[in-house]
């Protein structure tokens, strides 16, 4: 039960019910003076030291340890007497055994103050939340040489107001350090104090780029691939919106009751706005929520508010083409006839499913134009990952707008550069983009050229800022656990030890 007491002599065990008290003494006769280092066996007196230990069966354990106070034999030593120590059991001046302190430290790293104290109270250990935090802050930060590949990213201490920067090992994902702000001067100073980094991963921040250039001039900067893809997505969205007059004028949209209601609501809101009525008063008069009125007010036309329904896959999907051909040739064909035909082709679903499928208009050849962001997501998705009906709809829209066709081809070529690590072909891709009439993509290419070295490395090397984003998510959990007590020093301690 008490393996750490094997070097001691237990004289008595007092079981009081809630507390298990052990009276023990040391068997070692000598000791070393902490001031001068001389050994001594001359006993001056006895001293009782009280230590808390790990609980047993939910009961607190207290050790009354009787140790010697020895006389220093060095006549020149200013310390005449000293207390005998038991380094295997407890540190100097400690009131807890080492194994209890280690348990408190482990729980403090995971749960911090109040939550950790609550857990320990259920186990039979009395420790306040402040004690938990003191134990946590007393833990040493593990020291290690500067990693060869670093990754740096922002951490929001107070979103929109205060930020820090986290530095990790991009290979092992180990937390290296947390900087108190995200200024270039702070990162530059840290890199100079910790030389040895050969590669540094970052986002598109010009501040970080300059800091790495000054603090580690020989390091290779790697631009994060997710941020490159995200930047391309923003440029694609601008292009899609700019050519909306082209792809929205494609196949005619089927008339739906919800579309008529949308037009009526859009007209009602804009009539009130043209009369000088405010948004809040519009919401009161119409009996709608303020956000609904804002959504209609922001749209210049009712067509911008149309949202095609998003359906999941069903058993009827493999027979959609057959249904479309039959309905185009004979619009008044009976549903029972269609059901018999597709069952002969292998359909195993029910008649109700087919009726609902036809009533939803999913077999109609005309389709409502998707909102711009949905079209962007189709363009940015690998064609093989798109459902068949979305892929067909995308092909129909691309056929109506040559600019979107060229845009989609550029996106897919860039995706191949990104996934196949072919950064050497980036220059050819940028030249091809600049030769086409896509101003939004031209702006994206200009941004790539300003950071060409890091972008090329990001498309060629296997490193990225992905692990840093994972650490950032962990930091958000730590912040929510500590609320107002999450000062920077405490937060940094938990980040580096967790």
ABEGO torsion letter per residue (X at the ends): XBAAAAABBBABBBBAGABBBBBBBBABABBBBAAAGBBBABBABBBBBBBBBBBBGGBBBBBBBBBBBBBBABAABABABBBBBBAAABBBGBABBAAAAAAAAAAAAAAEBAAAAAAAAAAGBBBBAAAAAAAAAABBBBBBBBBABBBBBBBBABBGABBBBBBBBAAAGBBABBBABABAAAAAAAAAABBGBABBBBBABAAAAAAAAAABAABBBBBBAAAAAAAAAAAAAAAAAAAAAAAAABBBBBBBAAAAAAAAAAAAAAAAAAAGBBAAAAAAAAGBBAAAAAAAAABABAAAABBBBBBBBBAAAAAAAAAAAAAAABAABBAAAAAAAAAAAGBABBAAAAAAAAAAGAABABBBBBBAAAAAAAAABBAAABBAAAAAAAAAAAAABAAAAAAAAAAAAAAAAAAAGBAAAAAAAAAAAAABBBAAAAAAAAAAAAAAAAAAAAAABABBAAAAAAAAAAAAAAAAAAEAABBAAAAAAAAAAX
